[in-house]
Amino acid sequence: MALPKIEELRELGDEEISDQILAMKKELFELRMQQATRQLEKPHLIRHAKHKLAQLMLLEGERKTGSKEK
């Protein structure tokens, strides 16, 4: 499974981005809890969740400042 592309996320609206950020934070928390209790079978999912969360937060910041740089 490849890491998510930022181009796919740029098509989302502001409200959808905020919802996705909240969902990714919850998912990352659940993955960390699974890792702490040795129940996580796919540790790469943590990296994917962190990557997607960073992309979403970048987009949210860009939209708040009005910047559209790539």
N, C-alpha and C positions, 0 to 999 in steps of 0.2 A: 504494500500500500504506500503510495507516494504521499509526500507532504502536500497539504492543500495549497492551491495557487491563489495569490492575492487578487488576480483579475476576477475570479469568481465572486469574491467577497465585495468587490467595488460596486457590483450591481445591486447590492442590498440597500435598503433605505436606512435612515438614521435610527428609527425605532427598532428595526430588525437587528441592526448592529448591536444596540444596547441589550436586546434580548439574548442575542448570541453570546455576548460577553458574559452575561450572568450565567447562562447555561454552561459555558466552557469552564467558568470558575467552579461551578458545582461538580462538573465532571472531573476536573483536575483534583478537587478535594477527595472525591470518591476513589479515584485511582491511587492517590497517596495513602488513603486509609487501607486499601487493599494491599498495597506494597508493604505497609507497616505490619500488617497481620499475615504476611506471606501468602496471600491469596491471589496475587496478581500473576497471571500466566504470560501476559504479553507486555513486558516493561517498555517497549517502544511506544506504546500508546500514550505514556506520559509525555514523551518528547513531542509527539504529534499534537497533543492538547496544548502544550506550552507554546508551540509554534503558531497554532491557529489563534490562540488568545493574544499573542503579541501582534499578529497581523490585524486582528479586529481592533485592538487598542490603538494601533497606529492609524487606522482609518478613522476612528472616532476622533483622535487628536487632530488629524488633517482637516476634518470637516469642521471642527470647532474653530480652528484658526483660519479656515478658508483657503488653506494651501492645497494645491493639486499636483505638487511635484512628484516625480517618479524616481 
